[in-house]
Amino acid sequence: MTQLLHLDASARPGRAGEHPHGSHTRALTHRFVSRWARARPGDALTYRDVGLRPPAPVSGDWVPAAFAPPAQRTPAQHAVLAESDALVDELLRADLLVLGVPMYNFGPPSGFKAWLDQIVRIGRTFDYQPERADSPYVPLLADRPRRAVLLSSRGGLGYEDGGEMAAMNHLDPAVRTVLGFLGITEVHGIAIEGEELGGEVLARSVAQAMGAVDRLVDRWLAANHPRADAVLCEAA
Ligand SMILES: Cc1cc2nc3c(=O)[nH]c(=O)nc-3n(C[C@H](O)[C@H](O)[C@H](O)COP(=O)(O)O)c2cc1C
């Protein structure tokens, strides 16, 4: 059984195509997760919405609590870390992360950044071992194969690798850097572009992204679970 963690980060509550002013990243994550679930209805799914219910930002009390050895934490420090612990537990259970993250001002929305800050936890998702002089940081999520898909949307054009706006894309590198630091190095990115231009440009990009999502789901299902291939062929 695969454990999926489906996370949405758009401030817009509805899905594009179903709601006026709906979110394209919510539409992409929905497409991914529903196609996966049709092929493998027995897989487990956890849903987290950091767009509508953002985690708390890291605070002055959070920092010493997170870096205190667990046995020495006060009850108040345990309480300060409760949300972080719940988010970390959810992450540790996951084999596959389906992340819907729009570009806001060249980076991730603040709710998603708050989520990243809450899941990077010494002793839980990474460790620091100074005796390992060459690589003191130990990624604790490298304990088993895990992968992520970053489903994004941007108002402008050209933020893809090699594109004329690529140097201003601080979203994809931030997500890959943090997940890689924790041990999730297989991160596949698919993005819609031209949301602010609309019309044909946007329609073409949406169609391409939806097709890319379908192909990625089928590829990962086939790679992980050879029998899922047969199910998908039957449905076609
Ligand atoms: C606060 C805010 C900041 C944005 N900043 C950018 C940006 O820096 N670059 C860009 O191309 N589009 C930007 N956009 C456009 C969004 O990336 C685009 O609307 C995207 O589709 C939002 O994702 P969603 O459809 O899932 O809500 C911004 C939108 C908002 C609301």
The ligand as an ORCA input file, in Angstrom:
! r2SCAN-3c Opt
* xyz 0 1
  C      -0.176     37.237     -4.110
  C       0.128     36.750     -5.496
  C       1.421     36.824     -5.982
  C       1.719     36.349     -7.280
  N       3.002     36.408     -7.725
  C       3.297     35.914     -8.965
  C       4.646     35.919     -9.445
  O       5.582     36.328     -8.773
  N       4.868     35.454    -10.693
  C       3.868     34.962    -11.479
  O       4.141     34.534    -12.594
  N       2.594     34.910    -11.038
  C       2.289     35.365     -9.796
  N       1.012     35.308     -9.321
  C      -0.005     34.612    -10.135
  C      -0.239     33.208     -9.620
  O       0.948     32.455     -9.622
  C      -1.313     32.511    -10.457
  O      -2.522     33.236    -10.315
  C      -1.532     31.067    -10.028
  O      -2.457     30.484    -10.932
  C      -2.059     30.964     -8.599
  O      -2.278     29.603     -8.241
  P      -3.767     29.042     -8.040
  O      -4.424     29.148     -9.402
  O      -3.607     27.641     -7.608
  O      -4.471     29.884     -7.027
  C       0.691     35.784     -8.070
  C      -0.611     35.706     -7.553
  C      -0.898     36.179     -6.280
  C      -2.313     36.056     -5.743
*
